[in-house]
Amino acid sequence: MASSDVSVDVRPEFNSFDHLRSMRYIATDRPWLTLYGIRVQPVTPFSSLSSRPDLALIHQCLPDELLFEVCTVQYWYLGQILYKSLYVSRNTYIHTGTAEWQFTKTVNVVCYYRYLRFFPSGKFLYKISPQKIKDVVKCMHFRASKGDCVFKGDYVLSEDGQIELALLYPGRRYTLVRMRLRLRGTTLGANNRLDVLKILTTGVNATELRNWKGSVLELVETWDEDETHDPEVPAVTHSRGLTPFVFVPFEEADTSVMNLPVEKMDYFVPG
């Protein structure tokens, strides 16, 4: 045994480890052991840590900058959107086929996905596709090719947990997509769901974009929600494809039940 090894008593105040009180362990000196058993409380994104009462020990020991780094590297929650992962909305609808000869019309269940990946910089990636999560996760990065049909946009998170997003579909006619989402969790502080409050598409005048260098949100911040700048692309508020987004960590992309085909799961309830 190395000379630096010491005998460490389990702290008696850890009530969640009552059965370990009488036990002793041989271990090297690890200061972070004092953080075990301490419940981490969620912190609101725009308030100062010093103003909150009863801070968890880890909040007292680490500065804000380091806590933010921990949050973005892991799936820990401190008030931010969850990064390094995907939010996935699985949508299905019934499609009726055309009757042929004496046969009755066929009815098919169509399944498609909306994918979102957020970054701390205020940028996000968006893809809408029938491809399953295990196939799409490989291309949800800024180096995606045009063939991957992954689009980049801008977002802003408000203090009440709502997220405003905007992106441009390039092409012969530019189409602006604006979304309003609400961040929530199935458990306190989880932030593993995004409710879709609104999805709006509208037209954009190409001359407005020619010399524009700012974010898409800044371009449209003075627009009315039903305003279009291209008469060929009227403003449309969508009523389909509004299933809530579910947080799917990268390591679960292959095993998520949302990959199941419609013959095994015709509808997914996100909770």
HELIX and SHEET records of a PDB file:
HELIX    1   1 ASN A   15  LEU A   20  5                                   6    
HELIX    2   2 PRO A   31  LEU A   35  5                                   5    
HELIX    3   3 LEU A   49  SER A   51  5                                   3    
HELIX    4   4 LEU A   57  CYS A   61  1                                   5    
HELIX    5   5 ASP A   64  VAL A   73  1                                  10    
HELIX    6   6 ILE A  133  VAL A  136  1                                   4    
HELIX    7   7 VAL A  137  CYS A  139  5                                   3    
HELIX    8   8 LYS A  146  ASP A  148  5                                   3    
HELIX    9   9 ALA A  206  LEU A  209  1                                   4    
HELIX   10  10 VAL A  216  VAL A  220  1                                   5    
HELIX   11  11 PHE A  250  GLU A  252  5                                   3    
HELIX   12  12 VAL A  257  ASN A  259  5                                   3    
SHEET    1   A 2 VAL A   6  ASP A   9  0                                        
SHEET    2   A 2 ARG A  24  ALA A  27 -1                                        
SHEET    1   B 9 VAL A 236  THR A 237  0                                        
SHEET    2   B 9 ARG A 193  GLY A 203 -1                                        
SHEET    3   B 9 THR A 175  ARG A 184 -1                                        
SHEET    4   B 9 GLN A 162  TYR A 169 -1                                        
SHEET    5   B 9 PHE A 151  LEU A 157 -1                                        
SHEET    6   B 9 LYS A 123  SER A 129 -1                                        
SHEET    7   B 9 VAL A 107  PHE A 118 -1                                        
SHEET    8   B 9 SER A  85  THR A  96 -1                                        
SHEET    9   B 9 PHE A 245  PRO A 249 -1                                        
END                                                                             
